[in-house]
Amino acid sequence: MTTSTPAWKSTEERNKATIRRVFAEFVNRGDASVVDELYRPDVVDHAGLPGAPEGTAGVKYTIAGLREAFPDFHVTIEDISAHDDMVVIHNTWRGTHQGELLGMAPTGRVFRSVGVVLWRLDEEGRIAERWEHGVASNMFAALGMRMLAPRKGGRRTVPGVRSVTRTVPLEDGRAAAWHRLTAELLGPRRREYEASRRRLGITHEVLRVASRPGQDLVIVHFETEDPERTRKRWTESTHPFDRWLREQVLDIHDEDPWAGPATSTESAGLTWTTPPRLTPGSSQDPR
């Protein structure tokens, strides 16, 4: 009996199914036999464990190392979106440090780490590149291995907060416009930007440009107690700053990643977290 190949409705659906298989079969169950099927031999993993070799051997090395260090290692996909050959997930890593990790003896510590992972697949649907933001660095920080964390001093997720990750394509030459916008938000308009995020109920936000062959993407990741309420506040806001920011974003690429379900390398970007005294529900919450 022959097994037929699924007839996917779109490239995006095929690619999302591939990434789900990576976690279900390889990462969470340890079946490395699927790597040669799902990955290109020359895959580039920009976030493998230190010392990982190139190509699929490095992919296997990284997951084997994590599963040896954390026998109960498990990754949950919280949200997944795709555009053309790119897939973006928000995920949660969990595990108990019961084995050696990069020369560090077991500590018995239990960790939970959240972050964003970006994948690029080729025309045949095989994984060609992988980037991640926050997950590994938070894991290393939780284990006291901060020297391996690109961003020191990991951040705890507020209970009850939901994460939203969306991607928006950038036309040629528009990445520079995003960099100029985030520089303005970090500089002369920072106070207005922070006040805007508090009005919307956003407690943490990351705006990043992901460079890839052919076309760049903007990744918008934010955390809020109620994504629909945040979307409604944003789209209905008449505040001068919110109107200005919407105009800037739409001028760059004709899509608003905060407005609803979106076509949803490290670079200069913007990361913002509300100070603890201004988290929603506190006595100083301006809502």
Phi and psi restraints in degrees (value plus and minus 20) as a CYANA .aco file:
   2 THR   PHI    -116.1   -76.1
   2 THR   PSI     129.3   169.3
   3 THR   PHI    -120.7   -80.7
   3 THR   PSI     102.6   142.6
   4 SER   PHI    -101.7   -61.7
   4 SER   PSI     131.1   171.1
   5 THR   PHI    -102.1   -62.1
   5 THR   PSI     111.4   151.4
   6 PRO   PHI     -77.4   -37.4
   6 PRO   PSI     120.6   160.6
   7 ALA   PHI    -113.5   -73.5
   7 ALA   PSI      76.4   116.4
   8 TRP   PHI     -95.2   -55.2
   8 TRP   PSI     125.0   165.0
   9 LYS   PHI     -90.5   -50.5
   9 LYS   PSI     -46.7    -6.7
  10 SER   PHI    -176.5  -136.5
  10 SER   PSI     142.1   182.1
  11 THR   PHI     -80.7   -40.7
  11 THR   PSI     -58.8   -18.8
  12 GLU   PHI     -80.6   -40.6
  12 GLU   PSI     -64.5   -24.5
  13 GLU   PHI     -85.6   -45.6
  13 GLU   PSI     -59.4   -19.4
  14 ARG   PHI     -81.1   -41.1
  14 ARG   PSI     -65.3   -25.3
  15 ASN   PHI     -87.1   -47.1
  15 ASN   PSI     -58.7   -18.7
  16 LYS   PHI     -83.8   -43.8
  16 LYS   PSI     -58.4   -18.4
  17 ALA   PHI     -83.7   -43.7
  17 ALA   PSI     -57.1   -17.1
  18 THR   PHI     -82.4   -42.4
  18 THR   PSI     -66.4   -26.4
  19 ILE   PHI     -85.6   -45.6
  19 ILE   PSI     -57.8   -17.8
  20 ARG   PHI     -81.9   -41.9
  20 ARG   PSI     -59.0   -19.0
  21 ARG   PHI     -83.8   -43.8
  21 ARG   PSI     -58.9   -18.9
  22 VAL   PHI     -74.5   -34.5
  22 VAL   PSI     -66.0   -26.0
  23 PHE   PHI     -96.4   -56.4
  23 PHE   PSI     -62.2   -22.2
  24 ALA   PHI     -86.6   -46.6
  24 ALA   PSI     -61.7   -21.7
  25 GLU   PHI    -119.6   -79.6
  25 GLU   PSI     -60.2   -20.2
  26 PHE   PHI    -113.0   -73.0
  26 PHE   PSI     -79.7   -39.7
  27 VAL   PHI     -87.2   -47.2
  27 VAL   PSI     -69.4   -29.4
  28 ASN   PHI    -106.1   -66.1
  28 ASN   PSI     -42.7    -2.7
  29 ARG   PHI    -132.1   -92.1
  29 ARG   PSI     -34.3     5.7
  30 GLY   PHI      60.5   100.5
  30 GLY   PSI      -3.4    36.6
  31 ASP   PHI    -102.9   -62.9
  31 ASP   PSI      72.9   112.9
  32 ALA   PHI     -94.9   -54.9
  32 ALA   PSI     -27.4    12.6
  33 SER   PHI     -85.9   -45.9
  33 SER   PSI     -41.5    -1.5
  34 VAL   PHI    -101.5   -61.5
  34 VAL   PSI     -31.9     8.1
  35 VAL   PHI     -81.4   -41.4
  35 VAL   PSI     -66.2   -26.2
  36 ASP   PHI     -86.5   -46.5
  36 ASP   PSI     -41.2    -1.2
  37 GLU   PHI    -104.5   -64.5
  37 GLU   PSI     -59.5   -19.5
  38 LEU   PHI    -115.6   -75.6
  38 LEU   PSI     -39.6     0.4
  39 TYR   PHI    -132.6   -92.6
  39 TYR   PSI     128.9   168.9
  40 ARG   PHI     -90.3   -50.3
  40 ARG   PSI     127.4   167.4
  41 PRO   PHI     -79.1   -39.1
  41 PRO   PSI     -51.2   -11.2
  42 ASP   PHI    -120.4   -80.4
  42 ASP   PSI       5.9    45.9
  43 VAL   PHI     -72.6   -32.6
  43 VAL   PSI     122.8   162.8
  44 VAL   PHI    -131.7   -91.7
  44 VAL   PSI      93.2   133.2
  45 ASP   PHI    -122.0   -82.0
  45 ASP   PSI      88.4   128.4
  46 HIS   PHI     -97.9   -57.9
  46 HIS   PSI     -22.4    17.6
  47 ALA   PHI    -158.1  -118.1
  47 ALA   PSI      15.9    55.9
  48 GLY   PHI     -93.1   -53.1
  48 GLY   PSI     147.9   187.9
  49 LEU   PHI     -83.2   -43.2
  49 LEU   PSI     125.9   165.9
  50 PRO   PHI     -72.4   -32.4
  50 PRO   PSI     113.1   153.1
  51 GLY   PHI      72.4   112.4
  51 GLY   PSI     -23.2    16.8
  52 ALA   PHI     -87.1   -47.1
  52 ALA   PSI     115.8   155.8
  53 PRO   PHI     -91.3   -51.3
  53 PRO   PSI     155.1   195.1
  54 GLU   PHI     -99.5   -59.5
  54 GLU   PSI     142.8   182.8
  55 GLY   PHI      51.2    91.2
  55 GLY   PSI    -178.2  -138.2
  56 THR   PHI     -85.2   -45.2
  56 THR   PSI     -46.4    -6.4
  57 ALA   PHI     -81.3   -41.3
  57 ALA   PSI     -56.4   -16.4
  58 GLY   PHI     -90.1   -50.1
  58 GLY   PSI     -56.5   -16.5
  59 VAL   PHI     -81.7   -41.7
  59 VAL   PSI     -67.1   -27.1
  60 LYS   PHI     -84.5   -44.5
  60 LYS   PSI     -59.6   -19.6
  61 TYR   PHI     -79.8   -39.8
  61 TYR   PSI     -65.0   -25.0
  62 THR   PHI     -84.1   -44.1
  62 THR   PSI     -69.8   -29.8
  63 ILE   PHI     -89.0   -49.0
  63 ILE   PSI     -58.5   -18.5
  64 ALA   PHI     -82.0   -42.0
  64 ALA   PSI     -59.9   -19.9
  65 GLY   PHI     -85.1   -45.1
  65 GLY   PSI     -60.7   -20.7
  66 LEU   PHI     -88.2   -48.2
  66 LEU   PSI     -61.2   -21.2
  67 ARG   PHI     -92.1   -52.1
  67 ARG   PSI     -48.5    -8.5
  68 GLU   PHI     -91.7   -51.7
  68 GLU   PSI     -60.3   -20.3
  69 ALA   PHI     -93.2   -53.2
  69 ALA   PSI     -54.3   -14.3
  70 PHE   PHI    -146.3  -106.3
  70 PHE   PSI      67.1   107.1
  71 PRO   PHI     -76.6   -36.6
  71 PRO   PSI     -45.6    -5.6
  72 ASP   PHI    -119.8   -79.8
  72 ASP   PSI       0.2    40.2
  73 PHE   PHI     -76.2   -36.2
  73 PHE   PSI     111.1   151.1
  74 HIS   PHI    -169.8  -129.8
  74 HIS   PSI     117.4   157.4
  75 VAL   PHI    -137.3   -97.3
  75 VAL   PSI     111.9   151.9
  76 THR   PHI    -130.9   -90.9
  76 THR   PSI     106.9   146.9
  77 ILE   PHI    -101.3   -61.3
  77 ILE   PSI      94.7   134.7
  78 GLU   PHI    -105.1   -65.1
  78 GLU   PSI     -55.0   -15.0
  79 ASP   PHI    -176.5  -136.5
  79 ASP   PSI     126.5   166.5
  80 ILE   PHI    -163.2  -123.2
  80 ILE   PSI     117.2   157.2
  81 SER   PHI    -161.7  -121.7
  81 SER   PSI     139.4   179.4
  82 ALA   PHI    -164.0  -124.0
  82 ALA   PSI     128.3   168.3
  83 HIS   PHI    -167.7  -127.7
  83 HIS   PSI      99.9   139.9
  84 ASP   PHI      33.4    73.4
  84 ASP   PSI    -140.1  -100.1
  85 ASP   PHI    -116.6   -76.6
  85 ASP   PSI      -7.7    32.3
  86 MET   PHI    -130.4   -90.4
  86 MET   PSI     122.3   162.3
  87 VAL   PHI    -148.0  -108.0
  87 VAL   PSI     113.0   153.0
  88 VAL   PHI    -141.4  -101.4
  88 VAL   PSI     112.2   152.2
  89 ILE   PHI    -146.3  -106.3
  89 ILE   PSI     127.0   167.0
  90 HIS   PHI    -122.2   -82.2
  90 HIS   PSI     106.1   146.1
  91 ASN   PHI    -157.3  -117.3
  91 ASN   PSI     143.5   183.5
  92 THR   PHI    -142.9  -102.9
  92 THR   PSI     106.4   146.4
  93 TRP   PHI    -119.1   -79.1
  93 TRP   PSI     120.2   160.2
  94 ARG   PHI    -157.7  -117.7
  94 ARG   PSI     128.7   168.7
  95 GLY   PHI     157.9   197.9
  95 GLY   PSI     148.3   188.3
  96 THR   PHI    -141.0  -101.0
  96 THR   PSI     106.8   146.8
  97 HIS   PHI     -96.6   -56.6
  97 HIS   PSI      72.2   112.2
  98 GLN   PHI    -135.9   -95.9
  98 GLN   PSI     -21.2    18.8
  99 GLY   PHI    -155.2  -115.2
  99 GLY   PSI     149.2   189.2
 100 GLU   PHI     -86.7   -46.7
 100 GLU   PSI     118.5   158.5
 101 LEU   PHI    -150.3  -110.3
 101 LEU   PSI      90.1   130.1
 102 LEU   PHI      32.5    72.5
 102 LEU   PSI      21.6    61.6
 103 GLY   PHI      67.3   107.3
 103 GLY   PSI     -25.1    14.9
 104 MET   PHI    -111.5   -71.5
 104 MET   PSI     107.4   147.4
 105 ALA   PHI     -86.2   -46.2
 105 ALA   PSI     134.8   174.8
 106 PRO   PHI     -77.7   -37.7
 106 PRO   PSI     119.8   159.8
 107 THR   PHI    -129.5   -89.5
 107 THR   PSI     -36.3     3.7
 108 GLY   PHI      58.2    98.2
 108 GLY   PSI     -17.5    22.5
 109 ARG   PHI     -92.9   -52.9
 109 ARG   PSI     120.7   160.7
 110 VAL   PHI    -118.3   -78.3
 110 VAL   PSI     113.1   153.1
 111 PHE   PHI    -147.1  -107.1
 111 PHE   PSI     135.5   175.5
 112 ARG   PHI    -158.3  -118.3
 112 ARG   PSI     102.8   142.8
 113 SER   PHI    -152.9  -112.9
 113 SER   PSI     115.7   155.7
 114 VAL   PHI    -136.7   -96.7
 114 VAL   PSI     133.5   173.5
 115 GLY   PHI     157.2   197.2
 115 GLY   PSI    -190.8  -150.8
 116 VAL   PHI    -139.8   -99.8
 116 VAL   PSI     117.3   157.3
 117 VAL   PHI    -145.1  -105.1
 117 VAL   PSI     115.4   155.4
 118 LEU   PHI    -136.5   -96.5
 118 LEU   PSI     111.6   151.6
 119 TRP   PHI    -143.3  -103.3
 119 TRP   PSI     123.4   163.4
 120 ARG   PHI    -138.4   -98.4
 120 ARG   PSI     110.4   150.4
 121 LEU   PHI    -133.2   -93.2
 121 LEU   PSI     132.3   172.3
 122 ASP   PHI    -105.6   -65.6
 122 ASP   PSI    -196.5  -156.5
 123 GLU   PHI     -83.3   -43.3
 123 GLU   PSI     -46.7    -6.7
 124 GLU   PHI    -106.0   -66.0
 124 GLU   PSI     -21.7    18.3
 125 GLY   PHI      68.1   108.1
 125 GLY   PSI      -4.3    35.7
 126 ARG   PHI    -117.7   -77.7
 126 ARG   PSI     127.9   167.9
 127 ILE   PHI     -91.4   -51.4
 127 ILE   PSI     106.5   146.5
 128 ALA   PHI    -128.5   -88.5
 128 ALA   PSI     -54.1   -14.1
 129 GLU   PHI    -167.6  -127.6
 129 GLU   PSI     135.5   175.5
 130 ARG   PHI    -164.8  -124.8
 130 ARG   PSI     114.2   154.2
 131 TRP   PHI    -146.9  -106.9
 131 TRP   PSI     138.4   178.4
 132 GLU   PHI    -164.5  -124.5
 132 GLU   PSI     135.2   175.2
 133 HIS   PHI    -153.1  -113.1
 133 HIS   PSI      92.5   132.5
 134 GLY   PHI      75.8   115.8
 134 GLY   PSI     -52.4   -12.4
 135 VAL   PHI     -89.0   -49.0
 135 VAL   PSI     -74.2   -34.2
 136 ALA   PHI     -86.6   -46.6
 136 ALA   PSI     -60.9   -20.9
 137 SER   PHI     -83.7   -43.7
 137 SER   PSI     -59.4   -19.4
 138 ASN   PHI     -86.7   -46.7
 138 ASN   PSI     -56.6   -16.6
 139 MET   PHI     -83.4   -43.4
 139 MET   PSI     -69.5   -29.5
 140 PHE   PHI     -81.8   -41.8
 140 PHE   PSI     -59.4   -19.4
 141 ALA   PHI     -82.8   -42.8
 141 ALA   PSI     -60.3   -20.3
 142 ALA   PHI     -85.0   -45.0
 142 ALA   PSI     -46.4    -6.4
 143 LEU   PHI    -113.4   -73.4
 143 LEU   PSI     -17.3    22.7
 144 GLY   PHI      58.9    98.9
 144 GLY   PSI      -0.4    39.6
 145 MET   PHI    -129.0   -89.0
 145 MET   PSI      34.3    74.3
 146 ARG   PHI     -84.9   -44.9
 146 ARG   PSI     -42.9    -2.9
 147 MET   PHI     -85.5   -45.5
 147 MET   PSI     -37.3     2.7
 148 LEU   PHI    -115.8   -75.8
 148 LEU   PSI     -22.7    17.3
 149 ALA   PHI    -115.3   -75.3
 149 ALA   PSI      97.5   137.5
 150 PRO   PHI     -76.0   -36.0
 150 PRO   PSI     -55.5   -15.5
 151 ARG   PHI    -136.7   -96.7
 151 ARG   PSI      90.2   130.2
 152 LYS   PHI     -94.7   -54.7
 152 LYS   PSI     135.1   175.1
 153 GLY   PHI      52.5    92.5
 153 GLY   PSI      38.4    78.4
 154 GLY   PHI     -64.8   -24.8
 154 GLY   PSI     144.3   184.3
 155 ARG   PHI    -136.2   -96.2
 155 ARG   PSI     117.6   157.6
 156 ARG   PHI    -105.5   -65.5
 156 ARG   PSI     123.8   163.8
 157 THR   PHI    -102.6   -62.6
 157 THR   PSI     114.3   154.3
 158 VAL   PHI     -94.0   -54.0
 158 VAL   PSI     109.6   149.6
 159 PRO   PHI     -77.1   -37.1
 159 PRO   PSI     119.1   159.1
 160 GLY   PHI      66.7   106.7
 160 GLY   PSI     -26.4    13.6
 161 VAL   PHI    -107.4   -67.4
 161 VAL   PSI     117.8   157.8
 162 ARG   PHI    -126.4   -86.4
 162 ARG   PSI     128.0   168.0
 163 SER   PHI    -126.3   -86.3
 163 SER   PSI     122.6   162.6
 164 VAL   PHI    -148.9  -108.9
 164 VAL   PSI     110.2   150.2
 165 THR   PHI    -147.3  -107.3
 165 THR   PSI     107.3   147.3
 166 ARG   PHI    -155.0  -115.0
 166 ARG   PSI     133.8   173.8
 167 THR   PHI    -142.6  -102.6
 167 THR   PSI     123.9   163.9
 168 VAL   PHI    -153.9  -113.9
 168 VAL   PSI     107.3   147.3
 169 PRO   PHI     -90.5   -50.5
 169 PRO   PSI     128.7   168.7
 170 LEU   PHI    -134.1   -94.1
 170 LEU   PSI     110.3   150.3
 171 GLU   PHI     -93.6   -53.6
 171 GLU   PSI     144.9   184.9
 172 ASP   PHI     -73.3   -33.3
 172 ASP   PSI     112.7   152.7
 173 GLY   PHI      63.7   103.7
 173 GLY   PSI     -24.5    15.5
 174 ARG   PHI    -108.9   -68.9
 174 ARG   PSI     -32.0     8.0
 175 ALA   PHI     -79.6   -39.6
 175 ALA   PSI     -57.3   -17.3
 176 ALA   PHI     -81.7   -41.7
 176 ALA   PSI     -55.2   -15.2
 177 ALA   PHI     -85.6   -45.6
 177 ALA   PSI     -58.3   -18.3
 178 TRP   PHI     -85.5   -45.5
 178 TRP   PSI     -61.1   -21.1
 179 HIS   PHI     -82.3   -42.3
 179 HIS   PSI     -59.7   -19.7
 180 ARG   PHI     -85.5   -45.5
 180 ARG   PSI     -59.1   -19.1
 181 LEU   PHI     -85.6   -45.6
 181 LEU   PSI     -67.8   -27.8
 182 THR   PHI     -85.8   -45.8
 182 THR   PSI     -52.3   -12.3
 183 ALA   PHI     -84.4   -44.4
 183 ALA   PSI     -57.5   -17.5
 184 GLU   PHI     -88.9   -48.9
 184 GLU   PSI     -58.3   -18.3
 185 LEU   PHI     -88.0   -48.0
 185 LEU   PSI     -53.5   -13.5
 186 LEU   PHI     -98.6   -58.6
 186 LEU   PSI     -41.0    -1.0
 187 GLY   PHI    -126.1   -86.1
 187 GLY   PSI    -124.4   -84.4
 188 PRO   PHI     -85.6   -45.6
 188 PRO   PSI     -42.1    -2.1
 189 ARG   PHI    -132.5   -92.5
 189 ARG   PSI      -0.5    39.5
 190 ARG   PHI     -81.0   -41.0
 190 ARG   PSI     -65.5   -25.5
 191 ARG   PHI     -82.3   -42.3
 191 ARG   PSI     -59.0   -19.0
 192 GLU   PHI     -86.6   -46.6
 192 GLU   PSI     -60.2   -20.2
 193 TYR   PHI     -83.5   -43.5
 193 TYR   PSI     -66.2   -26.2
 194 GLU   PHI     -83.5   -43.5
 194 GLU   PSI     -61.2   -21.2
 195 ALA   PHI     -83.7   -43.7
 195 ALA   PSI     -57.2   -17.2
 196 SER   PHI     -82.9   -42.9
 196 SER   PSI     -65.3   -25.3
 197 ARG   PHI     -85.0   -45.0
 197 ARG   PSI     -56.3   -16.3
 198 ARG   PHI     -86.5   -46.5
 198 ARG   PSI     -59.8   -19.8
 199 ARG   PHI     -80.6   -40.6
 199 ARG   PSI     -55.5   -15.5
 200 LEU   PHI    -102.2   -62.2
 200 LEU   PSI     -30.8     9.2
 201 GLY   PHI      63.0   103.0
 201 GLY   PSI      -2.5    37.5
 202 ILE   PHI    -106.1   -66.1
 202 ILE   PSI     106.7   146.7
 203 THR   PHI    -120.9   -80.9
 203 THR   PSI     -39.0     1.0
 204 HIS   PHI    -175.6  -135.6
 204 HIS   PSI     119.3   159.3
 205 GLU   PHI    -168.1  -128.1
 205 GLU   PSI     119.8   159.8
 206 VAL   PHI    -148.3  -108.3
 206 VAL   PSI     106.8   146.8
 207 LEU   PHI    -137.8   -97.8
 207 LEU   PSI      98.8   138.8
 208 ARG   PHI    -157.8  -117.8
 208 ARG   PSI     131.2   171.2
 209 VAL   PHI    -122.9   -82.9
 209 VAL   PSI     103.3   143.3
 210 ALA   PHI    -122.3   -82.3
 210 ALA   PSI      96.5   136.5
 211 SER   PHI    -104.1   -64.1
 211 SER   PSI     116.6   156.6
 212 ARG   PHI    -171.0  -131.0
 212 ARG   PSI     139.8   179.8
 213 PRO   PHI     -80.8   -40.8
 213 PRO   PSI     109.8   149.8
 214 GLY   PHI      74.2   114.2
 214 GLY   PSI     -62.2   -22.2
 215 GLN   PHI    -182.0  -142.0
 215 GLN   PSI     116.3   156.3
 216 ASP   PHI    -108.6   -68.6
 216 ASP   PSI     140.9   180.9
 217 LEU   PHI    -147.8  -107.8
 217 LEU   PSI     128.6   168.6
 218 VAL   PHI    -118.5   -78.5
 218 VAL   PSI     109.1   149.1
 219 ILE   PHI    -123.3   -83.3
 219 ILE   PSI     102.7   142.7
 220 VAL   PHI    -133.2   -93.2
 220 VAL   PSI      96.0   136.0
 221 HIS   PHI    -143.5  -103.5
 221 HIS   PSI     104.9   144.9
 222 PHE   PHI    -160.9  -120.9
 222 PHE   PSI     139.6   179.6
 223 GLU   PHI    -144.0  -104.0
 223 GLU   PSI     114.8   154.8
 224 THR   PHI    -177.1  -137.1
 224 THR   PSI     135.4   175.4
 225 GLU   PHI     -88.6   -48.6
 225 GLU   PSI     -53.0   -13.0
 226 ASP   PHI    -160.1  -120.1
 226 ASP   PSI      73.7   113.7
 227 PRO   PHI     -76.1   -36.1
 227 PRO   PSI     -58.0   -18.0
 228 GLU   PHI     -88.9   -48.9
 228 GLU   PSI     -59.4   -19.4
 229 ARG   PHI     -84.9   -44.9
 229 ARG   PSI     -60.4   -20.4
 230 THR   PHI     -82.4   -42.4
 230 THR   PSI     -64.5   -24.5
 231 ARG   PHI     -80.5   -40.5
 231 ARG   PSI     -63.3   -23.3
 232 LYS   PHI     -84.8   -44.8
 232 LYS   PSI     -64.0   -24.0
 233 ARG   PHI     -81.3   -41.3
 233 ARG   PSI     -60.3   -20.3
 234 TRP   PHI     -86.5   -46.5
 234 TRP   PSI     -70.2   -30.2
 235 THR   PHI     -89.9   -49.9
 235 THR   PSI     -46.0    -6.0
 236 GLU   PHI    -117.6   -77.6
 236 GLU   PSI     -25.0    15.0
 237 SER   PHI     -86.6   -46.6
 237 SER   PSI     114.4   154.4
 238 THR   PHI    -129.3   -89.3
 238 THR   PSI     -10.4    29.6
 239 HIS   PHI     -82.9   -42.9
 239 HIS   PSI     116.5   156.5
 240 PRO   PHI     -73.9   -33.9
 240 PRO   PSI     -61.1   -21.1
 241 PHE   PHI     -87.1   -47.1
 241 PHE   PSI     -65.2   -25.2
 242 ASP   PHI     -80.8   -40.8
 242 ASP   PSI     -60.4   -20.4
 243 ARG   PHI     -84.6   -44.6
 243 ARG   PSI     -61.0   -21.0
 244 TRP   PHI     -83.0   -43.0
 244 TRP   PSI     -65.5   -25.5
 245 LEU   PHI     -86.0   -46.0
 245 LEU   PSI     -59.9   -19.9
 246 ARG   PHI     -80.2   -40.2
 246 ARG   PSI     -63.6   -23.6
 247 GLU   PHI     -82.0   -42.0
 247 GLU   PSI     -60.6   -20.6
 248 GLN   PHI     -82.8   -42.8
 248 GLN   PSI     -65.5   -25.5
 249 VAL   PHI     -85.7   -45.7
 249 VAL   PSI     -65.5   -25.5
 250 LEU   PHI     -86.2   -46.2
 250 LEU   PSI     -52.5   -12.5
 251 ASP   PHI     -87.2   -47.2
 251 ASP   PSI     -49.7    -9.7
 252 ILE   PHI     -95.8   -55.8
 252 ILE   PSI     -65.0   -25.0
 253 HIS   PHI    -170.8  -130.8
 253 HIS   PSI       2.0    42.0
 254 ASP   PHI      41.2    81.2
 254 ASP   PSI      -6.5    33.5
 255 GLU   PHI    -154.4  -114.4
 255 GLU   PSI     128.1   168.1
 256 ASP   PHI    -137.2   -97.2
 256 ASP   PSI      84.6   124.6
 257 PRO   PHI     -87.5   -47.5
 257 PRO   PSI     -35.1     4.9
 258 TRP   PHI    -110.8   -70.8
 258 TRP   PSI     -29.3    10.7
 259 ALA   PHI    -102.2   -62.2
 259 ALA   PSI     -34.9     5.1
 260 GLY   PHI     142.5   182.5
 260 GLY   PSI    -186.4  -146.4
 261 PRO   PHI     -75.2   -35.2
 261 PRO   PSI      95.5   135.5
 262 ALA   PHI    -115.3   -75.3
 262 ALA   PSI     148.1   188.1
 263 THR   PHI     -81.9   -41.9
 263 THR   PSI      28.8    68.8
 266 GLU   PHI     -36.4     3.6
 266 GLU   PSI     118.8   158.8
 267 SER   PHI    -176.9  -136.9
 267 SER   PSI     150.5   190.5
 268 ALA   PHI     -78.6   -38.6
 268 ALA   PSI     111.9   151.9
 269 GLY   PHI    -170.3  -130.3
 269 GLY   PSI    -192.1  -152.1
 270 LEU   PHI    -151.0  -111.0
 270 LEU   PSI     109.2   149.2
 271 THR   PHI    -148.2  -108.2
 271 THR   PSI     110.3   150.3
 272 TRP   PHI    -158.2  -118.2
 272 TRP   PSI     116.3   156.3
 273 THR   PHI    -150.8  -110.8
 273 THR   PSI     112.5   152.5
 274 THR   PHI     -84.0   -44.0
 274 THR   PSI     119.3   159.3
 275 PRO   PHI     -78.8   -38.8
 275 PRO   PSI     127.8   167.8
 276 PRO   PHI     -72.1   -32.1
 276 PRO   PSI     -55.7   -15.7
 277 ARG   PHI     -92.7   -52.7
 277 ARG   PSI     -28.5    11.5
 278 LEU   PHI    -134.6   -94.6
 278 LEU   PSI      -6.1    33.9
 279 THR   PHI     -88.3   -48.3
 279 THR   PSI     127.8   167.8
 280 PRO   PHI     -73.5   -33.5
 280 PRO   PSI     113.9   153.9
 281 GLY   PHI      76.9   116.9
 281 GLY   PSI     -30.3     9.7
 282 SER   PHI     -96.7   -56.7
 282 SER   PSI     148.1   188.1
 283 SER   PHI     -85.7   -45.7
 283 SER   PSI     -40.3    -0.3
 284 GLN   PHI    -124.3   -84.3
 284 GLN   PSI      -8.7    31.3
 285 ASP   PHI     -86.7   -46.7
 285 ASP   PSI     101.7   141.7
 286 PRO   PHI     -95.9   -55.9
 286 PRO   PSI     -21.4    18.6
